[in-house]
C-alpha cells in the first residue's frame, strides 16, 4: 500500500490535471503506434502448405495383426502409385 501511495497517487494526480484534449491525443498516439506495429508483424491464418501432399488415415480394428496392417498399407500405396499425379517426396 505504501508503494501505491508513493508512486501511483502522485502520477494519477498529475495525469488528472491534464486537459481532456491532451489525454485524447496521447491515447490516439498509442492506438496509432499499436496499429502500425500490428501491421508490421507477419501473420497467416492458414500457413502455406505443399498442396501436392495429402494424409490418408486408415482405421482398422485394434486387434488387427501387424501383417494384415502392413499388407493393407502396401495395397493402398500400390493403388495410389497407379495414378499419374503420384510423386514420392523424400
C-alpha positions in Angstrom: 0.0 0.0 0.0 2.9 2.3 0.7 4.2 1.8 -2.8 0.9 2.8 -4.3 0.8 6.0 -2.2 4.4 6.7 -3.1 4.3 6.2 -6.9 0.8 5.8 -8.2 -1.1 8.5 -6.4 1.2 11.4 -7.5 1.2 10.1 -11.1 -2.6 9.8 -11.0 -2.9 13.4 -9.7 -0.6 14.7 -12.4 -2.5 12.9 -15.2 -5.9 14.1 -13.9 -4.6 17.7 -14.1 -4.1 17.3 -17.9 -6.7 18.7 -20.2 -9.0 16.2 -22.0 -7.5 17.1 -25.4 -4.0 16.1 -24.2 -5.3 12.8 -22.9 -7.2 12.0 -26.1 -4.1 12.9 -28.1 -2.0 10.6 -26.1 -4.5 7.7 -26.5 -4.6 8.3 -30.2 -0.9 8.2 -30.5 -0.8 4.9 -28.6 -3.6 3.5 -30.8 -1.7 4.5 -34.0 1.5 3.0 -32.8 -0.4 -0.2 -32.0 -2.0 -0.3 -35.4 1.4 0.3 -37.1 3.1 -2.4 -35.0 0.2 -4.8 -35.7 0.5 -4.3 -39.5 4.3 -4.9 -39.4 4.0 -8.3 -37.6 3.9 -11.2 -40.1 0.8 -13.3 -39.7 -1.1 -16.0 -41.6 -4.4 -17.6 -40.9 -3.5 -20.7 -42.7 0.2 -21.4 -43.3 1.2 -22.2 -46.9 1.4 -25.9 -47.4 2.7 -28.2 -50.2 -0.6 -28.9 -52.0 0.7 -32.0 -53.7 0.7 -33.9 -50.5 -2.2 -35.4 -48.6 -2.8 -37.6 -45.5 -4.7 -40.8 -45.5 -5.9 -42.2 -42.2 -6.8 -45.9 -42.3 -8.8 -47.2 -39.3 -8.7 -50.9 -38.6 -9.8 -52.8 -35.5 -7.5 -52.6 -32.6 -6.7 -56.3 -32.6 -5.6 -56.4 -36.3 -2.4 -58.3 -36.7 0.7 -56.4 -37.9 1.0 -58.5 -41.0 -2.6 -57.5 -42.1 -1.9 -53.9 -41.3 1.3 -53.9 -43.4 -0.4 -55.7 -46.3 -3.3 -53.2 -46.3 -0.8 -50.3 -46.2 1.2 -51.8 -49.1 -2.1 -52.3 -51.1 -3.1 -48.7 -50.6 0.3 -47.5 -51.6 0.1 -49.6 -54.8 -3.3 -48.2 -55.6 -2.1 -44.6 -55.1 1.1 -45.2 -57.1 -1.1 -46.1 -60.1 -2.1 -42.5 -60.6 0.0 -40.3 -62.8 -0.1 -37.5 -60.2 1.6 -39.6 -57.6 5.1 -38.5 -56.6 7.4 -39.7 -53.9 8.9 -36.9 -51.9 11.9 -37.6 -49.9 
